[in-house]
Every structure is written in C-alpha cells, then in structure tokens.
Amino acid sequence: MRKTVPYIEQMEHSECGIACLAMVLSYFGHHISLSDLREEYGVPKGGFSVFHLSEVAKEKGLETKAFKVDYKKLEEDEILPAILFWERKHFVVLEKYKKGRYYIVDPAVGRYKLSEEEFEERFSQIVLLSKPSEKFEKKKKLNPYVFLLSYAFKKPRLLVSILLVSLLLQGLGISLPLLTKWVTDNVLVTKDVTNLNTLGVVILFILVGYKLLSFARGFFIAKLQTAMDNQMMSHFMHHLYRLPYQFFENRSNGELIFRANSNVYIRQILSTRLITFVIDGIMLFSYAILMFNMSAILGLGVVGIGILLFALLILSTNITHRITSKDVTNQTKVQNILAESINGVSDIKVLGLEDRFYKEWKESFRLQLKSSERRSIWTTTLNILPSTIQFGLPIFLLWCGGYLVVDNAISLGTLVAFSTLALSFIAPISSLGLGYTEIISLKSYIQRLYDVIKSKVENQSFEKEETKLKGEVAFQNVSFKYSRFSEPILKDISFHVKPGEKIAIVGDSGSGKSTIAKLLLGLYKPSSGGIYYDQKNIEEHNLLNLRNQIGTVLQETKLFNKSVVDNISMQHQELDEETLISTCQRADILQDIMTCPLGFQTTVSEKGVNFSGGQRQRLALARALINEPSVLVLDEATSALDNLSEEKIDASISELNCTRIIIAHRLSTIINADRILVLRDGEIVEEGNHATLINQSGYYAQLYHANKKGNIEDEKIYA
C-alpha cells in the first residue's frame, strides 16, 4: 500500500517551496520540521526557486531532477511524489494520480483532488522530482504532543485528584444499573415494598455524592486549566520575546496574535480529554465485563456495535483534520487583514481605500464563515451517529432482550439493568472517538504554536558583563544576506571605530546602511566575518546586556502606549528627576513635554499619534540617551526635524563621551564626523573626513552636492 505524504503547513507566504520539500523529505523517512529548515537555510525575501529547492534536497541526500513537462507524464506512479510549480507563483506536492484525479498536498490549504482539466489549468509545467540517494539518512519524527502533555504532567497532584474523583463518579454510574436490577427483580416484580424507604435513602446518598464529586472534578479541572494556561502562555511569551528579529520580519502581527490565542483552545482540549481518555478506557472494560456477566449474547451485540461506531469515528479523522486546517488557515487570513487594516488605517483613509480593504476583508471573512459552517456541519454529522445509536439501542435491546426474558434466559431486572449499562458503554466510546477527532484537529493549532517554540532564540545565555563597554567597535570582513540563496546585502565590510569616535555612514537607498545598524545591535547575524565590541565577538556577549549599553534610534523605533516618562525610562525604572530633565534638554524635547497638561505623565497614544513625527524622534532620542550609553547608534534619527533642531541636537550629542555611529540621509548633519564611510551596493567605496572626501570629487562628493541642492530647494518651498 502506497504511503501518504505527511502534510506540513507553511507558516508564512514565502515558505511554500521549503514546506513542500519538508513533506517530501518526511515521506522518504527524513522527518524535519519547517523551523529546522528555516534555521539552516533561511528564507529568501521572494521565496525559494526550483533551483534553491534542488540544492537543499541534494544536501539532504536526495537525487533531484527539474524539468518542464506535460501534465500527462505525471500520471506515472513511480515518479511520485513530486514538487510542482503551481499557478506561476506557488509550490505544491503531487501525491498520486488515480482514476482521472490528481491528489494535491498544498502547504497553504491542505489536501484536495482535481480533475484533469482543473489540473492542466493550474499546473505551470515545471516539476522537481527526487528520490533518496546512497547518502540519504532517515530521521525520526518528533511528536509535539509529548511536549504539550508535559505541561499537564507538571501538576501530578491535580491529575491524580481528577483521576480519583472521576473513578468515584464512574463507580456511582456502575452502581445505578445494579441498583435498578435489584429493585426491578426484588421490589417491582415481587411487589415487596418493605425496603423502599431504605432505597430512598440510598438514592439520596448517591445523588448528593454525585453532585459533590461532580463539583470536585470541575474544581480540579479548573485548577489544572489555570496551571496549564500559566505555564503554556508564560513559556510561549518568554520564548517569543527572545526570538531573533528576523523571525518577526517574516510574520504578520495578526498571525502571531492568533498563535498566542490558540494556547487557550489547546489546553482546553488537553486538560479535559486527557483525563477522559484514561477514565473512559478503564470504564469500557468494566462495563463490558458486567454486560457479559448478565448476558453473553446481548453483550456480544453491544460490543460489536461499539467497535463499529469507534471505527467509523476514527476513519473520519482525516476529513476532520482537513476541514479544521482549512478553517484555521481562513481564520488566520482574516486576523491578518484586520491587524493590517488597523495598523495602516491612516494610509487607508488618505488613499481612500476603505471600500477596497472592506471588500478584501469581506471576501476572506466569507471564506472563513464558509469553512466554519462546513466544520460545524461535519461536527454535527459526526455527532448524529453516536446519538442515533444511543437513541435506538434501548429499543433494540428491548426487542432482542424481550425474547430472552420470555424464555427465562434472563430476568426483567437484568434486561433493564443491561440497557442502562449498554448506554453507559456506548457513551465513552463516543467520547473516545470524538475526543480523538478533537485532538487530531489540534494539529493545525499545534503546528503554529510549535513553529514558535521550536525556533532558536537569540544568544542570551552568557553571564552579565560587569564592566562597562569602552566603546570600541570593529567589523571584520562582514558579509550579510537574508538566506543562503539570497543576493548579499553587504560584501566584505571592514572598519574600526575607536572609543569616543564619531563616524557617519552614508550612501544611497538600498546600499546597506540600516543593515549595518541592525548587525551592530545583533538583530541580524553576519553571514560571514565578525563584529567585535572591545575586541570581543558579539556572539560571546550577552545580547540583552550589550543592548542595554547601546543607545539606539532606528528608522523603525516606536513609542509605547505608556506615559512619556515610562517611554523615556524604559531601561531605568528608578530614575532621578535631574537626569530625566537633563536628558530631555539634550534631546531638545523638554519644552514640548512641559507644554502638555500632564507633563511627563502624559500618555503617549498607540504608535504615538498624539505627538508629531519630530517629537516622536526626539522622545526616542531621549530614551536612547537616558542610559548614558557607551555606544550610540542613530539610523535616520533626525530625519523628521528641521535644520535648526537638528543642529542643536547634533551639537548636544557631540558633547557626549561615547562612541557615535550615525547613519544619515541628510549629509549636512554629518560633516563634522571624525570619519565618514561611504557605502555603495553593499561595499565601502570611500572613507575619510568630509573635507578629504569632497576634495576627492568621488561618489561622496556627488551625493553631497545632490543632497545640498535638494535641501536648498526644500528651503525655497518652505520660505
């Protein structure tokens, strides 16, 4: 029997190719996660090409062949599975061809099958075939469920308490059929009412016990869910905050929020179903033994019905998983559009795109409603089968068991008790089947959660440096590219900055200036070469402590929805007023703050929209300076300021006793730098002070004169 291709969902838009390769590798026995492949090879900005996939496959021990082919050639079973270029923008896996149907595994939406006409229309005629070579090594699959179950097992006392209470509840459940049998045979049939009062007390005792035990079980489950919530969310958020900057560059805010919220759904299923599985498994055997003791014939019939029901529920899990995956994908898309719309509402308003974004959201929401409706209908359909059996089973037993009662094979009380036991036997089978289906449906949520948890965090394991940085910075033959197959952004960059020196980095757009700033902060890792602080490689520094000694204002620097003083003193909770005021004066923002009614206690609105662009930059600069940094990195930190404010801040910063690395587009602000590095296409093409570079009449001189002309024209416009 042919194996199926394991489905691996892409976690962001440019990962479809590498997700398809992960599926093919897993099919051949080398189980590897998407996060492992991403960590090893990176993800090019535009995604992977067929050539890239072929190169990765070869490194993993596969023989590959890529070519253009007519779709009819793909009907040969021995070449499958194959990776197909799809709709000229996507990759999918062709799993098999059978009876005129092509079975597709799509990393974006899951499994589906197409007719020949549909397949021909979507197939872009490029295929990547692969098979294991002699170097191919198999790798065992890691089970993410084990990782998640570990959260529950961290509270063994709660688990044992829930287990014991549940067993007692089930014990009461078993006592009812036996009590019914005794009452029917010894009271109702014989019409002996002498024990009815005692029976009433017993029933009352069972009822009170059942209520107390039910409350205790619910109480312990609530405690377990709270503990799991605390552990799962704390672990998730702790890990998320420590992931590299590039992880967040490749994912939308909406998608990450959706993953964080999925913790609640996961623990809800695990905390309830985990105990239920154990209890139901134990009780099934107990009920079966009791039924066979009462009537072997009826017991055999009920057990047969139970096995059939369980088999049907288990066989439906593939459909359930496919429907759930589609629904989760659609929910994520809606969340992404909503988050993007809210974050970019000003641009939507300015460009008059309200209707366009509404239609985009409406279409995605329509697809989500459709998949959610399909999921609900499928769940209802699954529930019909066990409910139908539970409804019809007593009638069936009354019909069949009636013959046994008439023939005196069993008593009337036995038949009544057996009917109750049979229903009690079917209920856990339904619970196990539907519970298994629910746990399988968790796979879509778990994959998204596991993608975060399995991603490698930044290096923050080194002990805290006690000594303050002197401010010496060096790049030694540093090159950088986003992935192994991307074009290099920086090429063999080398420079040395002495403590206290002021250097400027200039160049046209896309030359790599901002990339250098992010490399300095450890947000990116060099593809080759090394970055050194005080002659110590950045990889040997604790990044948290290193960044605490670097004052930074990047182009993407944001303010938080907190008070002004909280925004400035982020790294210093205990800050004296004198330091705060002097820092704000240095950043030329004090007067603006004091004109606010609440001064330093003024709340900065989300994204800082209650402050102007220039005010936001100066607040961010104050935050960078409050720490008295050893190194100051400014990337277009004064681009929103007028020339006068920029000159005041430049003069103030020049008085600082720290190393200053300034990236600027407006060249008039860096003419007093000790050295200027001129970047072009990712390489340093010139180096020197302003006067030297102007006299050389090279690339810097061209940039400066063009920049100066632009500034004069701006002044004429504002005059």
N, C-alpha and C positions, 0 to 999 in steps of 0.2 A: 504493500500500500504506500502511495506517494506521501511524503511529509508535506505539511503545510508551512508556508513562510510565516514566521512569527511577526506580528505587527508591531512596529516601533514608530511612535508618533513624533513628527518634527515639532520642536519647541519654539521655533521662530521661522520666519518666511524664507530665509536663505539656507535652511538646513535640509531641504527635501532630498538633495543628492546624497549627502552623507548618511541620512536616515535610511535611504534605500540600500546603501552599501552595508549598513549595520544589520539590516534584515537579511541580506544575502549571506553575510558572514555568519550570522546566527543560524541560518538554515543549514549551512555546512558544518556547524558544530563549534564555531569560534564565537561564543556569546560575549558581546561587548556593548557597553552602554553608549548612548549618544554623547553623554557628558565626557566619557573617556576619550572618544574620538575627537571631540571638540577641543579637549585639553591638549591632545597630542598634535593636532594639525591646524587648529584654529578654524575660523570661518571667514572666507574672503567676503569683502563688502557686497559683491554682486552674486555671491553663492558659488558653488562648485561647478566646474565644467566636466564634460565627459573625460577629458584628459586628466584632470585632477583626480577624479574617482578611480580611473585606471591606475594611476600612480600609487594611490593609497592602497588599493586592492593588491597590487604587486608586493608592496611592503608587508602586507598581512598574509602573504603566502598563496595568493590566488593567481592563476594564469588568466589573463584577460585578452579580449579582442573586441574592438569597437569598429563598427562599420554601418554604412547606410544599407537598408534592406527593405524589401517589400513586405507588407504585413503578413502575407500568406506563408512566408518562410518561417514565421514564428510559431506555426502550428506543430512543429516537430518537438516532441516531448523531451527529447534528450538534451536540448539546449536550455531548458528552463530550470530554475527561474532566471529571468533576465531583467536588467535595468533598462527602462525605455525613456527616451526624451519625449516629453508629453506636452502637447499644445504649444510647442516652441518656447516654453517658459518654466517647465516643471519636470520633475522626475518621478516615476512610479515603478513598481515591480510587477512584471507579468508572471503570475504564479503558475497558471496552467491554461490549456485550451481543451475544451470538452464540448462535444455536440454543438458546434457552431457558436460557442460562447467563450469569451476571453475573460479570465478571472484576474482582476487587478487588485493589488495591495497599494493603496495610496497613502503616503505618510501624513497627508493633510486631513483626509476624511475617513480612512479605513478601507474596508473591503467592499468591492462591488463587481458586478459582471456586466459585460457589454456584448451587444450583437456585433456581427462583422461590419455592418455599416457604421455603427457608432465608433467602433474601434479604429476603423480606417480614417474616419474624420478627425480623431483626436491624436493619433499616433504621428509623430514627426519624423518617422522613418530612420531614426538613429537608435542603435541598440548597443548595449555593453554586455557581452557575455563573459562569464567567469566560471572557473572550476578549480578545485584545490590542486596545488602542485605538491611536490615532494617536501617542500619547506613549510607547508601549511600545518599549523598546530591548533588542536582543539582547546577550547577554554570553557570551563564550567559556568553555568548561568547562576548569577547571584539572585537570591529571592528577596525582593524589597519588603514582602510581608513579614519576614522574620524581624527586620529592622523595626517595623511598626509595632509588632506584637511585644517587642522589648519594653515599650512604654507601659503596657498593661502589667507585665510581669515585675515591674519596679515597685508595685504595690501588692505583694503577695498576701498580706493580711486581708485586704479588701477582697481580693479574688477568692480566698478561702471562705470568707464570711458569706459572699454572694453564693458560692457553691453549696455551702451547708444549708443556707436558708432555702435555696432553690430545691435541694433534695428533700427537705422537710415539706415544702409545698407540694412536690410531686408525690410524697408519701401520703399526704392528705388526699391527693387526687386519686391514688390507688385505693384508699380506704372506702371511698364512696361507692364504687361498684360492688365491693364485697359487702358493704352495709346494705345496699339495695337488694342484693341476692338474699341476704338473711331475712330482711323484712318481708320480702315477697313470699319466700317459702315458709317462714315461721310465724308470720303475722297475718298477711293478707289471705294466703291460701287456707290456713287453719282457722282464721278468724279469732286468733288468740290475742287480746288487747292488753294483757297484763303487763307487757314490757314497753308499751307505747310511751309512758311518761319518762322512763329511763332513756328511751330512744330520743325523745325530745331534748333531754339534757345533753346527750352525746352530739346531736346535730348542732345544738347551740355552741358547744365547745369547739366543734370542727369549724363552724362559721367564724367565731371570734379568732381562733388560731389562724385561720386562712387570712383574715384581714390583717392581723398583726404581722404575720410573716410576709404578706404582700407589701406592707408598708416598709418593713425592714429591708426587703430586697430592693425596693425602689430607692430607699435612702442610701444603701451601699453602692448601688449603681450610679446614683447622682454624685457620690463622693469619688468614685472611680473615674467618671467622666470629667469631673473638675480637675482631678490629678493628671489625667491624660492630656486635657486641654493645656494645663500649665506647662507640662513637660514638652509636649509637641510644639506649641507655639513659641515657647522660650527657646527651644533648640533651633527651630526654623528661623526665627528672627535674629538670634545670636549669630547663626551661620550666614544668613542673608547679608547682614551688615558688614561681614568680614570677607565677602566675595570681592574679587577684583573688579575694578571699574569697567573693564571690557564686558563683563557679564551683563551689566545693566545697559550698556550701549546697544546690545543686540536684542533687548527685550523691551516690550512696551510696559508702561506703568500699570495699565489695566490688567494685563496678563499676570503680572506678579501679584497684584492685589487679589485676583481670582485664586491664585495658588495658595496664598495665605489663608483665604477664607475656606478653602477646601479641607483644611485641618479639622474643622468642626464636623463636617459630613463624615470624614474618615473615622474619627474617634467615636462618633455616634453609632456607626455600624459595628466597629470592632468591640466596643465596650458592652454592647447588648448581645451581639451574635456570638462572641467568644464563649461566654458562659452558657448561652442557649445551646450551642453545639455539644458541649460536654454533657449537659443535663439531658438533652433530647436523646443523645446516643445511649446513655445509661438506661433511660426510661423505656426506650424502644425494646430492649431485651427483656426488661421487667414485664412490660405489657404483653409481649409475645409469649413468654413462659406462662403467665396467668391464663391467657386465652387458650393455649394448647392444653393446659390442665383442665379447663372447663369443657372444651370440645375440640378435638384434633381436626375434624373435618372443617368446621367453621373457621378455626384458627388458620388453617392452611389457605383457605379462600381469602381471608382478610390480609394475611401476609403477602399473598400473591398480588392483590390489588395495590398494597403499599409499595411493593417493589416496582410495579408498573408505573405508578404515579411518580416515584422518585426518579426513575429512568427518564421519563418524559421531561421532568423539570431540569434534570442535568443536561439533557440533549439540547435544551433551549438556551443554554448559557452563551453559546457563540452568537446567536441572534441578539441576545440581551446586551452583550458586550459591544457589538457593532452599533446598535441603536444608541447605547449610552455614550460611546465615543463620539458619535456624530453630534449628539445633544451637547456634550461638554465643549466640543470644538465651536459650535454655534454660540454657546453662552460666552466663551472667551472672546469671540469676534465682537459681540455686542458690547462687552465690557471694554474692549479696546477702543471702539468707536466712541463710546460715551466718555471715556477718560480723555481721549484725544480732543474731542469737541469741547469739553470743559476747559482743558488746559489752553486751547487755542481760540477761545471764544472771541478775543479782541480781533484777531485776524479774520475770523468768520464774519464778524459784524462789518469790519472795514471793507472786505471784499464782496459783501452781500451774498454770502454762501449759505445762508440759513436753510433755504429750501433744498439745496444740494446735499448738505450734511443730514438734514432730516430724512430725505429720501434714502440716503445710504444707510442711516440707522434703521429706518422703517423696513427696508429690504432684509437687512441682517436680522432684525427682530422678528420679521415674518418667518424667516427660515428657522429661527430658534423656536418660535411658537409651534411651527410645523413638526420639528424634531421632538419637542417636548410633548406635543399631543400624541405623536406616534409612540413615544416611550410610555406615556400613560395608558394608551390603548393596549400596548403589548403587556404592560404590567397587569392591567385588568383581565386580559385574556389568560395570562398565566394563573391568576387567582381564581378564575372561573373553574378550572379543572379540579383543584382540591376542594373548593366549596361545593361543587356538584357532587363529588364523591361523598363528602360529609353529609350532604342533604339526602342522598339516595341510599347510603349504607344502612341506616336503621330499617328502612323499608325492605331492603334486600335481605337483611338478617331476619326480619320478622317473617318474610316469605319462606326462606330456606329453613330457619330455625323452628318454624311452626311445625314442620314435618317431624323434626326430632323430638319436640315436646309431645306431640300426639303419639309418637312411637315410644314414649317414655325413655328415650335415649338421654335426655337432659330435662331438668326441671324448669318450670316457668321462671323462677327466680334466677336460675343460671342464664337463661336467654336474655332476660332484662339486664343482668349484670354484664353479660358478654357484649351486648350492644353498646353499653357505656364504655367498656374497655376498648372496643373496636374504634370508637370515635376518638378516644384518648390516644390510641395507637396511630391513627391517621394524622392527627394534629401535629405531632413532632416530625413526621415525615414531610408534611407540607412545609413546616418551619425550616427543616434542614435543607430541603430543595430550594425554597425561595431565599433562604439565608445564603446558601452557596451562590445563587444567582446574584444577590446583592454584593457579596464580596468580590465576585468576578467583575461586576460593574464598577467596583472601586479602582480597577486597574488604570482607568483613564485619569482619575484624580491622583493616584499614587505616582504615575509616571511623571506628572508635572511637579509633584512635591519632591520626588526622588531626584529630578533634574537639578533642583536647588541644593539638596542635601549632599549629593554626590560631587558637586562642583568643588574644585580645590580652592581653599581660602588663601588670602594673602599671608605672607610670612610675618606673623606677629608673635612668634614663639620665643624670640630671644629675650634675655633679661633686659630690664630697663637700664639705659645708659645713664649713669650718674653724672658724668662730666658733660658740660655744655659744649655744643659744637663750636669750633673755632671759625667755621665758615669757609673752609677750603673745599672747592668743588672741582671735579675733573670728569670729563668724558674721554674715554679711551677707545677709539675705533668703534664707535657705537653705530650700529645699523638697526633699523626697525621696519617691520612690515606686519600687517594685521594677521596674516596667516602664512603658512609655508609657501602657498602658491600665489600670494599677492605681490604686486609690484612694491619695491621698497619705498617707504616714505622718506627715510633718512639713510644716507650712504656714507659709512666710514667717517663719522663725525668725531673730531678730537679737539678739545680745548681745555684750558686750565684757568681757574679763577682763584686768585689769592684771597685770603681773608680780608674783608673790608673793601674789596674792589667793586667797582660799579661797571658792569658790562651790559651792552644792549645787543639784542638780536633782531635783525631786520630782514625783510625780504618780501616778495610779492605774495599774494594769496595762494595757499597750497604748497608753499615752499618747505613747510615742516616746522614752523616756529612754535605753534601751540603743542605740537607733538613733543618737542624738547621740554616744554614746561611740564607736561604730564609724565615724561620719563624722569624728570628731576624729582617729582613727588612720588614716584613708584606706582603711579596709576597704570602705566604701561611698563612692560618688561622689554629690555633690549633683545632683539633677535640675535645679535652678536655684539661683542665688546662689553665694556663695563662702565658703570657710573660709580664714582667714589666721593664720599664725604670724609674729610680729614684723613685721606689715604685708606679708607676702609670701604670695601664694596658695599653698595646699597643693599645687596642680598644678605649681608651679615648684620644689618641694622634691624632693630625692631621698628617696623614702619609706623606704628602708632606714635611711638616716642620721637621718631625722626620728624614726622609731620608736625608734631607739637612745637618743634624748634624752627619750623619754616613758616614765615608769614606768606600767605598766598592770596592772590586775587586772580582767578581765571575768567575767561570770557563767559563760562557757564556758571559762575558763582551766583548763588541765590541767597535771598534773605528768608528767614523763617517766620511763621505766623506766631511771633512772640513779641515781647516788649523790645524797645530799642536797646536797653541796657543788656537784655539777655542775648540779643543778636550780636552785640559787640563783645561781650564777655563769655562767649561760648566755652572756651577752654579754661576760664578762670571764674569759678563760682564765687569765690571770695575776692572781691576787687575793691581797693580803696578808691574813694571819690577823686582824690588828687590825680591818680594815674589815669582814671577814666576821662577826666576833663582834659588833661594834657594830651592824651592820645587823640581825642576828638578835635582838639585845636590843630594838631599836626595833620590830621586828615581833612581839615577845613570843613567840618560838619557840625561843630559845636553850636554855632549861631542858628543853624537850621533846626537843630533839635530843641533848643531853648525857646524857639518861637511856637513850638507845638504846645497846646494847652497842658498836656501831662508831661512834657519834657521827656526825660529818659524812660518814663513809664508808658509812653505812647506805644500802642500796639501796632506792629507792622502787619498790614493785611496780607492775605495769601499772595505770594510772589511779589510782595512789596509794592503793589499798585498805588498805595496812598502816598508814595514818595516818587519823585521824578527819577529819570534814568541817572542823572548826575548825582543826585542824593543817594541813590542805591549804591552807586560805585564808591562814594566816599564813606558810606556806612561799612561796606565790605572792606575798604582800606583800613578803617579804624579797627575792625576785627582782626585784620592781618597784623597790625602794629601793636595791639594791646599786649601781645605775648613777649614783646621785646625780642624779636626773632634773631637768630644768628644768621639766617639767610632769608632774603625777601625775594619772592618770585612774583612778578607782576606781568600778566598777559593782557594787554589792551585795557589796563585797569583805569585809565583816564580818558577813554575814547568818547565818553558822553559829556565831557567837561568842556567849558570854553577855555580859550588860551590863557586868560588871566588866572583862573582857578588852577589850571594845570601847572602853570609856572610856580604858583605858591606851593603847591603840593610837592613839586619836583625839588624846590629849594629846601622844603622841610625834610624830605626823605634823604637829601644829600647830606644832612647833618647827622644821620644815623650811623652808629658804629656797627655796621653789619654788611655782609656781602649782599649786593643787589644785582639781580638778573632781571632785566626789563625787556619785555617784548612789546614793540610799539609799531603801529602803522603810521602814526603821525611823527615824522622824523625830527621835527623841531624840538621834541621833548627829550631827545637822547644825544644831542650834540655835545653835551658836557660829560658823556660817559668816558671812563678810562680807556675802554676798548669797545669796538663795535664789530660784531660778527655778521657778515652778510651771507644770507642763505639764498640759494637758487637751485630749484629742483632737488632739494634734499641734501645739498652739499654746501660746505663753506667755500665760497669763491673769493672772498676778500676778508681781510682782518686788519684793524688798526683804529686810530682815533679819527675823529671827524675831519680834522684838517688834512691828515695824511690821505684819507680815502677820497676827499674832494680833489686833491692835487693829482691823484692817480687818474682821474677822469674815466673811471671804470663804471661798473654796474651800480655801485652805491651812489655815485655822482648822478647817474640817470634817475635813480629812484628819488634822490633828494630834490633835484630840480623839478621833477614832475610833481612831487608832493608839495613843494613850496608854491608852485603855480596853482595847484588845487586849493591851497589854504588862502591865497590872495583872492581867488575867485569867490571863495566862501565868504570872506570878509566883505567883498563888494555886495554880495547878496544881502548880508545882514545889516549893512550900513544904511 
